[in-house]
Amino acid sequence: MSRTVMIVDDSLFMRKILRGILVENGYIVTSEASSGIEAMRNLHSNHPDLIILDIILPDSNGLELLESIIAASPESKVVVCSSIGQEQVIQKSLDLGAKSFIQKPFTPEKVTEVLESLED
């Protein structure tokens, strides 16, 4: 079962919200990143089972970062979590290898539902 997580989001507030939901569901948040560079650095040192990835980051295009993460750590499951909810962005995320997409703003129940779906 996937239990270690890295949260990648430039918003400290959003990282705290996600951390709370993840911990409540029994996950261990091993690292957080507020940029693409930080995410890749953490990825190489922590090897998380799950990555929650925002698309809009100060130094990266999240979709390009998604490709880099999957290339560097194909065993990690990536869930994109973004306020950009256009169908083409969601589909591109899934086509690039994301396991799911969470639209912001979200409810804790929606995040829990996605986490449970990853365990099947």
N, C-alpha and C positions, 0 to 999 in steps of 0.2 A: 504494500500500500504506500502510495506517495505521501510523504509527511513533511519533508523539509521544503521551505518556500523562500523565494526571493521576490520582493515587491519592487517594481520599477515604476515610479511615478514622480514627477517633479513637484507635486503638491504634498507637503508634510502632512497636512490635514487628511488627505486621501489615504496616505500610507498608514496613518494611525487608525483610521476607520477600518481599512482592510486588515490590518494586523489584529485588531480586536475580533473581527469576524473569524479570521483564520484560527486564532488561538482558541476561541470558543468551540471550534470544530475539531480540535485536537492536532492542529498543524503546528510546526515549529518554524517560526520565521527566523532564518539564519542570517539574512542580510536584507538591506534596503538600498535602493539606488535612486538618485534624483536625476541621473543623466545616462546617456548611452555608454559613455566611456566608463563611468562607475559601474554600470551593469555588467559590462564585459569583464572588467577587473574582478568583480565579485563572482561572476560565473566561473572563472578559472580557479578561484580559490575555494569556493564553497560547493560547487556541483549540486545545486538544489534539484529536488525531484519535480518541483512545480515552480513556474515563474508567472507572476501576474504582471502584465506589461501594458503600460499606457502607450498610445500612439504618438501623442504630442509631447516631445521632450525638447529641452533647450538646445541640445547639440546633435540631435539625431532625428531622422525620420523613423518612426516606430516600426513601419513595415520593413524597411531595410534592416533595422536592428533585429527584427523577428527572424529574418533570413540568416543573419550572422549568428544569432543565438542557436538556432536549429542546426546550423552547420557545425558549430563548436561543441554543442551538447545535445546530440540527437535523442538521447534518452530522457531529457527533461521535457515535461509537458508544459506547454505555454498556453495561457489564457489571456487574450487581449481584453483590456478593460478601458473603454474610451467613451468620450462624449460624442465622438464622430460616429454616428450610427447609420450612415448611408449604406444601402444594401451592397454597393460595389466595394466599399471598404471592408465590410463584414466578410463578404465572399472572398476578397483578396487575402484577408487574414487567414481564413480557413484553407484557402488554396496553398498558401505559403507554409502551412503546417500547424497553425494554432489549433488547439483541441476544442476551443469554445470562444465565445465573444460575450462580454458583459457590457451592456449599455449603461453609461452614467447619465443621470443619477440612478443608482440601483438601491434595492432593498437588501437587508441582510439575508432575507429568505432566498432571493435570487442568487446571491453568491453561494449560499449553502446548497441550493439546487444544482448549480454548476459543479461544485466540489464533489457532490455525491455522484453526479453523472460520470466524473473522471475515474471513479473507483470501480465502475462496471467492467 
